[in-house]
Amino acid sequence: MSKNEDEITPEELEQLVRESLASILNCAVWVADLQLNDDAREDILAACDLVASAYGVDVQPPTPTTLKITRKRHVSDQGSKPKRR
């Protein structure tokens, strides 16, 4: 039986799923670091850790430099909102 070029092996599929899951979890870690409430941040990070360990995925937290840039943008975005009277 010849393999169709468009078909992937179960091992290739598993690798693609793990890579996709790692990307999703890395995005969730960024979202966690944008939380203003520490409890919300910790809840998101705990969920990420649980899923990462269950599937053997490595999650890369933001670096201090990129996190500082992101927080500055977030704070400046909030400051530009008009105040309600």
N, C-alpha and C positions, 0 to 999 in steps of 0.2 A: 504494500500500500504506500503510495507516494504522498508526501506531506505537501499540502497547499502552502504557497508562499505567505499567504495572509494569516495562516494559523500560527498560534504560538503554543509552546509547550506549557504544561502546568507549572513548571519551575519558573519560566519566563513570566507567566501571569502573576505568580506569587511575588516575584521581585518587583514587578510594576505596581502591584497593590501596596507593597511595603514602601516603595518610594513615594507613591501618592499619599499614603497615610502620614509619612514623615513630613511632607509638605503641608498637609492640613494641620498637623499638630504644631508645626513651627508657626503657622499663622495664628493658631489659638494662643500660643505663648505670647506673641506680640499683642494680641487683644488683651490678655491677662495683664500685661504690663501697662496698658493704657487705663486700667480701672482706677478710679479714684478711691474706692473702698477696698481696704486690705482684705476683708473677708471674701469679697467677690473675686479678687485676684487669686487668693489661695484656693478657692473652690475650682477655678478654671485650671490652675496649675496641677492640682490633685487629680482632676479628671484626665489631664494630658499625661501625667505620670502613670496612671493606672493603665490607660490604653497603650502607651509606649512600652511598658514592661510586659503587658500581655502579648503583644505582637512582636517584641524584640526590635523595636524601632528606636533609633537614636534621635532625640530632640535637641536642637541647638537653640539655647536661649539667646536673646539679643545681647550684643556686646554693649558695654557702658557707653561707648561713643555713639553707636546707632540709637541706643535708647534715649540718650540725652537729646539728640536731634529730633527724635519722634516726639518726646515730651514737650520740647520747645514749640514745635508746630501745634501740638494739641492745645497747649495753654494759650498761644497767640490766636488760635482759631476761636477759642471760647471768649477771649477778650474783644473780638470784633463784633460779637452779637449785640444788637441794639437792646438797651434796657427797657423793661416795661415800666410804665408809670401807674 
